[in-house]
């Protein structure tokens, strides 16, 4: 008797996903129909201006495989350092009384690690903005 009850319950739960499946099918069908319609009905004027690479309104110059400046990556590391600092300081500021001395020591250790990263960035010269 309990096996029949479990089978009926499983059938009831599987049927509850039918509206989601229908909505997903309609959404995928709509996207496919719109893409096909725009391809068939759209203008097909291929000019040399339309076929060149274009990015952000700046004409491309040189090879795309040229190396990036290290300063870009150092600034990215600096951004991540400050971003992570803000993410961890906000919960600490909200709960600093409940965390007690252990929480205070953990934050001091976090700040020490943060300053190690900041010291590395300063030594590499990421904050010197010469051309």
N, C-alpha and C positions, 0 to 999 in steps of 0.2 A: 504494500500500500504506500509506503514512504517513497519507493522508487517512482511510482506514478506521480506523486506530488512534486518530486524534484524535477521530473521531466516536464511537467506542466509549467513549473516556475521558470525553467530555462527557456521554454518556448515563449512565454510571456515577455521575458526580458529581451530576447532576440528581436521580437516584433516591435519593441519600442524604439529600435534604431532605424526603422523604416523611414520616418520623416527626414531624418538626417541624411540617409542615403539618397532619397529623392531630391533633396535640396542640393546635395553635392553633385548629383548627376545633372541637374538643371544648370548649375553654375558652370561646370566643365563644358557642357554642351553650348551654353551661351558664349563662352570665351572662344570655343572652336569655331562656331558659326561666325562670330564677328571677325576673327582673324582671316577666315577663308573669304568672307565677303569683302573685306578691305583689300585683300590681295587681288580678287577678281575684278572688283569695280573701281579700284583706285587708278589714278593716272600712272602711266609707265613712260615717263620722259627721263631717260638716263643721259645725263650730260656729264661732262668731265668735272664740273664743279660739284655735282652731287656724289660722285664716286671717290673723291679724295677724303682722307681722314681729317676729322674735325673734332677738336676737344676744347671746350670752355672758351671758344672764341679766339683762341690763340693758334696761329698756324704752326704746325709741327716743324721743328728744325732739327736736323741731325738724326742720329740713330737712337732708337728707344732702348737699346741695351747698354747705354753709357752708365757708368757707376754713379750712385747718389752720393751726395756729400755726407760725411759722418755727422756733421753738426745737426742735420735733420733728425737723425736717430737719437742723438743726445737730448734734443729738445723734446722728442717723444717720450724718452725715459723720464725727463723732468716732469712732464705733464702727468704721467702715470704715478709718479711719486706723490705729487700734490693731490691727485684724485683719490688715491688709496688713503692718504692721510685724512682727508675730509670724511671719507666713508667710515673710517674707524673711530674718528674723534666724536662724531655726532652721537652714536649710542653710548659712548663713555660719558659724554657730558650730560646725557639724560639720566643715566643710572650710576653716577659716580659715588653716591652715598651708599647704595646697596652693594657695590663691588668691594668696598673696604680697602684695606692695605694691599691685599693681593692684586686687586684691580689696578691700584695706583702703581705698583711695581711692574705689572704687565704693560701699562701704558708707558712707563719710563723706558722699559726695554724696547718697546715699539718705536719710541722717539729716537732712541740711540741707533736703531737699525736705519731709521729714516735719515738721520743725519749722516750716517755712513754713505748712503746713496747720494745725498746732496753734496757731500764732500767730494765724491767721485766725479760728479757732474761739474763742480767748480774747477777741480784739477784738470779735467779734460778741456776746459775752456768753452763750455756750451753757452755761457752767459756773455761772452765777448762778441759783440755784433759788428765786426769789421767786414768790409766788402771784399 
